[in-house]
Structures are given as C-alpha cells and as structure tokens.
Amino acid sequence: ARTLTVTLSIPAPPGGVNVTLAPFAPLVATVNGGTSAVILVPEGGAEGTVSVEGAALNGGSTTITATAGGFLSATVTVSVAAAPRLNVTPVSLLVGVGRSAVVTVGSSIPAPPGGLLVTLVQSPAGILDAPATVVIPEGLGSVPVTIGGAAVGLANLRGTAVGFAAGASCDVTVRAVAIVLPGSILVSPGLSRPVTVA
C-alpha cells in the first residue's frame, strides 16, 4: 500500500472539507480498502491522506479522482505492479500408485524473512499424496517437495500464497504399477522377435 496525500489549494473553511476519492477501476486499486473513501480536511487545514492498495495480481493502471464541493476536482494515475508468481514444476509428471516423485515449488522472488508459506492445492483431491503446505526458506527461490501417487487418475498441483499470483502448475498422471506386454505377437518356427516389456 502507498499513502496518497490530498492537498487543498487554500485552507479548509469552517467545518472542514469532505473530499471523496474514487478509483476508476476498483478491481485494479482500492482506496482505504474500498471502492471509494471520504476524508475530512479539518478547518484551517489543507491536507489529508488515504491509503491506496493494489488489487490486481496481474498488475494494471487506473485513475483516482478527488472531488469536493466548491473545489475543482483532481485526478492521479495509479500503476499497480504485477504480483510475484508461484510455480510448481515440471509442468507434467508420471508416477505410479504407491510410488513417489519430486516436484519443485518456486517463487519468482526470494522468500522473505521467516520464509514463504505456500499452500499446495490439488484438483481433484485424493489422487496425490502431497503436503498441504510447504515453506520456501528465507532468501531462497524454491524448495523440492516429495509427492506420491495415491490413486489412478490425473491431478493438477499448484501453489498459492497471500500476495502471489498463480504461475505454472504441474499435471500429474498416476498409473497402476504393472508390467505391460503387447496383446499378441506373430513368430515363425526357428525365428525370433523382440518383445518390449514396459
């Protein structure tokens, strides 16, 4: 969040001045946590402040307009930087039921002091054995995470954290552990043919 200072060209008259601030696109930025805010500049004063918060994780730009009775309106442009992203890689993975594999949970920026708590979300649930949360250690950008196959199927695994946008996710295919042979082969007497065992 950033502080926006509203300044009147002359001191406020008796009773003060109510200034209304409203962003053109509240999905991009908010004022005092809402779609509009009213601040009172007290009598004899000329300034008031509001908090401007970015709301769009992908970033963007909007304007905030200040209006008050008897005063000309004013507008300021607010640019919201894109939020950092969380990635779970590789983008695809094959694992057997009861077997394990390693994915990497990464952030586009180093983890803050105390580490970054990431919630792992799998959809649908029940196909993977995966921790509910992991912590990227302070100063690092990623952490390896061991997951396992719980049931046959396809599940998507992604990471979420407050203030972070979704990046790459991992599609995990879980298969039964089995030996696979071709359905049939044709071989002549005295000859041989290779058979692939998978």
Secondary structure, DSSP 8 states (H G I E B T S, - for coil): -EEEEEE-SS---TT-EEEEEEES-TTTEEETTBS-EEEEE-TT--EEEEEEEE--TT-EEEEEEEEETTEEEEEEEEEE----EEEEESSEEEEEBT-EEEEEEEESS---TT-EEEEEEEESTTSEE--SEEEE-TT-SEEEEEEEE-SSEEEEEEEE-TT-EE---EEEEEE-------S-----TT--------
